[in-house]
Amino acid sequence: MNSPNPLEPIFNAFLMTKESNKIVRFILNNAQSYPQLLNKLGKLKNYSNPQQQLDDSREEIEDLFVVNLWATFERWLRNYFQEKGNILNTIVPNSIGTEFYKHFEKEIEFWQPLEMLDIIKNSLFAHSEENKQLVGHAKQILEYRNWIAHGKNPKKLPSISQIAPNATYNTLKILIELIEPSQSHLT
């Protein structure tokens, strides 16, 4: 697949957002010294407790980055499988091979992410307990992502209470590098 790490732009945006949050917090904490900067914060300065609003928004933003990192990883994994499935085009007669691939390419969009992770675990990682554990961690990220994406139902909590974007990025980046070793030089 020889494309750059697809997670990096998202993770860099997260790091920038995190740094921006620190700047806003600094301005709020030093409002007396920087009144002109406080005026630039717009509506945030009008909240009764802007520090709390900042904390709450940070948690929501981190969750959204986890969702985005997972979605990008999942797309990468589907593309990876589609590329590996190109071999179906070599089936003779060619007309059958072409039709097999068209069907495969279409159907892969409906594969469940857990199934795709199990394919990786049971094939590429079949002989590595450490890599199988990494897949297990990715499944926890997926469970947390699903919980966020489906409205954070308090009656159906994920097995992990929270996962940071840093941990999500590191886990998914390592998986990409292990699945497609040509990716390991990137980052």
C-alpha positions as CSV (number, residue, x, y, z in Angstrom):
1,M,0.0,0.0,0.0
2,N,3.0,2.3,0.2
3,S,1.1,5.3,1.3
4,P,2.0,7.6,4.2
5,N,0.7,6.8,7.6
6,P,-2.9,7.9,7.4
7,L,-3.2,8.4,11.1
8,E,-0.5,11.0,11.4
9,P,-2.4,14.1,10.1
10,I,-5.2,13.3,12.6
11,F,-2.8,12.8,15.5
12,N,-1.0,16.1,14.6
13,A,-4.3,17.9,14.6
14,F,-5.0,16.4,18.1
15,L,-1.6,17.6,19.3
16,M,-2.3,21.1,17.9
17,T,-5.7,21.1,19.6
18,K,-4.2,20.0,22.9
19,E,-1.6,22.9,22.7
20,S,-4.3,25.4,21.8
21,N,-6.3,24.2,24.9
22,K,-3.2,25.0,27.0
23,I,-3.0,28.5,25.5
24,V,-6.6,29.2,26.3
25,R,-6.2,27.9,29.8
26,F,-3.1,30.1,30.3
27,I,-5.1,33.2,29.1
28,L,-8.0,32.3,31.5
29,N,-5.6,31.8,34.4
30,N,-3.8,35.1,33.6
31,A,-6.8,37.3,32.6
32,Q,-5.6,40.2,34.7
33,S,-2.2,40.3,32.9
34,Y,-3.7,39.7,29.4
35,P,-7.1,41.4,29.2
36,Q,-6.7,42.1,25.4
37,L,-6.2,38.3,24.9
38,L,-9.2,37.5,27.1
39,N,-11.3,39.7,24.8
40,K,-10.2,37.5,21.8
41,L,-11.7,34.4,23.4
42,G,-15.2,35.4,22.4
43,K,-18.0,33.5,24.1
44,L,-15.7,31.4,26.3
45,K,-15.1,34.4,28.6
46,N,-18.9,34.7,29.1
47,Y,-19.3,31.2,30.7
48,S,-19.9,31.2,34.4
49,N,-17.1,28.6,34.8
50,P,-14.9,28.8,31.7
51,Q,-12.3,26.5,33.2
52,Q,-14.9,23.7,33.6
53,Q,-16.2,24.4,30.1
54,L,-12.7,24.0,28.8
55,D,-12.2,20.7,30.7
56,D,-15.6,19.4,29.4
57,S,-14.8,20.3,25.9
58,R,-11.3,18.7,26.1
59,E,-12.9,15.4,27.0
60,E,-15.4,15.6,24.1
61,I,-12.6,16.6,21.7
62,E,-10.4,13.7,22.8
63,D,-13.3,11.3,22.2
64,L,-13.9,12.7,18.8
65,F,-10.2,12.2,17.9
66,V,-10.5,8.5,19.0
67,V,-13.5,8.1,16.7
68,N,-11.6,9.8,13.8
69,L,-8.4,7.7,14.4
70,W,-10.4,4.5,14.4
71,A,-12.4,5.5,11.3
72,T,-9.2,6.2,9.4
73,F,-7.6,3.0,10.6
74,E,-10.7,1.0,9.5
75,R,-10.7,2.6,6.1
76,W,-6.9,1.8,5.8
77,L,-7.6,-1.8,6.7
78,R,-10.5,-2.1,4.2
79,N,-8.2,-0.7,1.5
80,Y,-5.5,-3.1,2.5
81,F,-7.8,-6.1,2.1
82,Q,-9.1,-4.8,-1.2
83,E,-5.5,-4.5,-2.5
84,K,-4.7,-8.0,-1.3
85,G,-7.9,-9.2,-3.0
86,N,-6.6,-8.0,-6.4
87,I,-5.3,-11.5,-6.9
88,L,-8.9,-12.5,-7.6
89,N,-8.5,-10.7,-10.9
90,T,-6.0,-13.3,-12.0
91,I,-8.5,-16.2,-11.8
92,V,-8.9,-17.9,-15.2
93,P,-11.2,-17.4,-17.0
94,N,-10.6,-13.6,-16.5
95,S,-14.3,-12.8,-16.7
96,I,-15.0,-14.9,-13.5
97,G,-11.9,-13.4,-11.8
98,T,-13.1,-9.9,-12.6
99,E,-16.6,-10.6,-11.3
100,F,-15.2,-12.2,-8.1
101,Y,-13.1,-9.2,-7.4
102,K,-16.0,-6.8,-8.1
103,H,-18.1,-8.7,-5.6
104,F,-15.3,-8.9,-3.1
105,E,-14.5,-5.2,-3.4
106,K,-18.2,-4.3,-2.9
107,E,-18.8,-6.7,0.0
108,I,-15.7,-5.8,2.0
109,E,-17.5,-2.5,2.8
110,F,-20.0,-4.5,4.8
111,W,-17.4,-6.5,6.8
112,Q,-17.6,-6.0,10.5
113,P,-14.4,-4.4,12.0
114,L,-14.2,-7.2,14.6
115,E,-14.1,-9.7,11.7
116,M,-11.3,-7.8,10.0
117,L,-9.3,-7.7,13.2
118,D,-9.8,-11.5,13.6
119,I,-8.6,-12.1,10.1
120,I,-5.4,-10.3,11.0
121,K,-5.1,-12.0,14.3
122,N,-5.6,-15.5,12.9
123,S,-3.4,-15.0,9.9
124,L,-0.5,-12.5,10.2
125,F,-0.4,-12.6,14.0
126,A,-1.2,-16.4,14.5
127,H,2.2,-17.1,16.1
128,S,2.7,-14.0,18.2
129,E,0.9,-13.6,21.5
130,E,2.2,-10.0,21.8
131,N,0.6,-9.1,18.5
132,K,-2.6,-10.9,19.4
133,Q,-2.7,-8.8,22.5
134,L,-2.3,-5.7,20.3
135,V,-5.4,-6.8,18.3
136,G,-7.2,-7.2,21.6
137,H,-6.4,-3.7,22.5
138,A,-7.6,-2.5,19.1
139,K,-10.9,-4.3,19.8
140,Q,-11.2,-2.3,23.1
141,I,-10.6,0.9,21.1
142,L,-13.3,-0.2,18.7
143,E,-15.7,-0.9,21.6
144,Y,-15.0,2.6,23.0
145,R,-15.3,4.2,19.6
146,N,-18.7,2.5,19.1
147,W,-19.8,3.6,22.5
148,I,-19.0,7.2,21.6
149,A,-20.4,7.1,18.1
150,H,-23.7,5.6,19.4
151,G,-24.3,8.3,22.0
152,K,-22.4,7.1,25.1
153,N,-25.2,5.0,26.5
154,P,-24.7,4.9,30.3
155,K,-26.5,1.5,30.4
156,K,-24.0,-0.1,28.0
157,L,-20.6,1.1,29.1
158,P,-17.5,-0.1,27.3
159,S,-15.0,-2.4,29.0
160,I,-12.5,0.5,29.3
161,S,-13.7,3.7,30.8
162,Q,-11.7,6.0,28.6
163,I,-8.9,5.7,26.1
164,A,-6.7,8.6,25.2
165,P,-6.0,9.7,21.6
166,N,-2.2,9.1,22.2
167,A,-2.8,5.4,23.2
168,T,-5.2,5.0,20.3
169,Y,-2.7,6.5,17.8
170,N,0.1,4.3,19.1
171,T,-1.8,1.1,19.0
172,L,-3.3,1.6,15.6
173,K,0.0,2.9,14.2
174,I,1.8,-0.2,15.4
175,L,-0.8,-2.4,13.9
176,I,-0.5,-0.6,10.5
177,E,3.3,-1.1,10.7
178,L,3.0,-4.8,11.5
179,I,0.4,-5.4,8.8
180,E,2.2,-3.5,6.2
181,P,5.9,-3.4,7.1
182,S,6.6,-0.8,4.4
183,Q,4.7,1.7,6.7
184,S,7.2,1.3,9.6
185,H,9.6,3.9,8.3
186,L,6.9,6.5,8.4
187,T,6.1,8.8,11.3
